[in-house]
Amino acid sequence: MTKVHYLTAEGLEKLKAELAHLVSVERPSISKQIAEARDKGDLSENAEYDAAREAQGLCELKISQLKDLIANARVIDESKINTDCVQILNKVKIKNLKTNAVMEYTLVGESEANIREGKLAAATPIGKALIGKKKGDKVEVKAPSGIINFEILDISI
């Protein structure tokens, strides 16, 4: 069963650009490194060759993962987003009821998450707990550090 990946149009373009870079720049560069290392002689004791082969494996894995992400991507139509309840691409202001700390996050797909930019993956425990809730709702989140209670202060686009 394939997993659907929700992305913004911008996020999908970034993934496509990264894939193109890996295929057209990184893959040929690694192949060149392997050829140069192979020319140096005995492969059984050639650390350069081993490192280049490992880099090739990691590059191919990343290419495969990006192809899967792109193939199963669903671009979110930003014009259909509303603020009645929390959904992907909403900006949500929440308050930790224990510490009274107020935080604001934009819920995004996993590949676009970046906590420094305030982008929280909808698949995280907090994201999952917020989805479908309304302004004023209190939410209980089962996080690795224990149960955290939040109140939804605002939902915006």
N, C-alpha and C positions, 0 to 999 in steps of 0.2 A: 504494500500500500504506500503510495507516494504522499508526501506531506506538502500541502499547499503553503507557499511562502507569500505573505502579503507585503507589498512594497509600494513606495511612492514611485512616480515616474522617474524622479531624480535618482532614487536608490537603484532602480533597474538599470539606468544608464551608467551609473558608477560600476555596477557589477559587470556590465558588458564591456566597459573600457578596461577593467582589470583583467578580464578574460582575454581580450584582444592583446593586451600587453604581455601576458604570460605566454600566449601562443606565438606571437610574432617577435618578441624580444628575448624573454627568459629561456624558452625552450631551445632556440638555436644557439644561444650563448652557452648553455649547459652542454649541448651536443658538441660544441667546439672544445670545451674544457675536457670532455671525455676523450675526444680524438687526440688532443695534445698529451694527455696523461698516458694514453695507450701507446703513443709513439715513444715514450720514455723507457719502454722495455718491460721487464717482468711485472705482470699484473698482480701476482700473488703478494708482493710486498710493496705495492704502490699505493701509498696513503692518498695521494692526489686523485687517483682513479676511483678509489673507494668513496672519497668525499663527493666527487662529481656524480657518481652513480646514485649516492644517497640524495643529493640535491635534485637529481633528475626524478627520482621517485616521489619526493615531496612536491615538486612542481607538477607532475602528472596527477597526483592526488588532488591538489588545489584546483587544477583545470577541471577535473572530473566533478568536484564539488560545486564549482561555479556553474558548470553546464547543467547540473541537476537543479541548482537554485533557479537559474534562468528558465529552464524548461517548466518548472512547477510554480513560476511566479504569477501572481495575480496583482495587477496594478489597481490600487484603490482609487476610485473616482472621488476626488476631493470635493466635487460639487454636491455629492449626496451625503456628506457628513453633517450631522446635526448635533445639538448640544442637549437634547432631552435626556440622554443617558450616555455613559462613558463607552466609547468605541475607539478603534484604532484611528490614529491621527488627531484625537482630541488632546487638548492641553488640559491637564487636571491639576488643580491646586488642592492638596490634602494637608491635614494637620494630624500629627502624631498626638494622640490623646494622652499619652503618658508624659511626653517631654514638652508638649505644646509647640514643637518645631513645625514650621510650615514649609512645605516643599511643593515645587511645581514641575511636572513632567509631561512630556508629550509621548503618548503611547505609539510605538512603531513596531514594525516587524523585527525579527531577531537580527537580521543582517544589517540593519540600520541603527541598532542600539548603540548609544554612546552616552554614558552617564555624565560625562563632563559637559556635554552639550544639552543636558536635560532630556535626553531621549531614552526612554525606558522601554525595554522589550515587553510586548503584551504577554509573552509566554512566561515571564518571571512570576514568582508568587504574588507580588504586589499587583502587577499588571493583570493577572488572572482574576484576582479578587475585585479589582476595580471595574472590569468589563461588565456592562449592563446595569451598573448602579447609577443612581440619580444624585443630584446636588442635595446635600443635607444628610445623605445616608451615612451610617457608620459601618465600617468594614473591618472584619477580623482577618488578619493575614497570618498564615502559618509559615513563618520564615525559618531558616536554619537556626537562627538565634533564639527562636521562641515565638510566641504569639504577640503580634503587634496590632493595636487598634488605631484605625485612622477615621477621620471624618472628611467627607468630600465637601470642600468649601466652594469650589467653582469648576465649571466645565466650559471650555471655550474652544475655538478653532484656531 
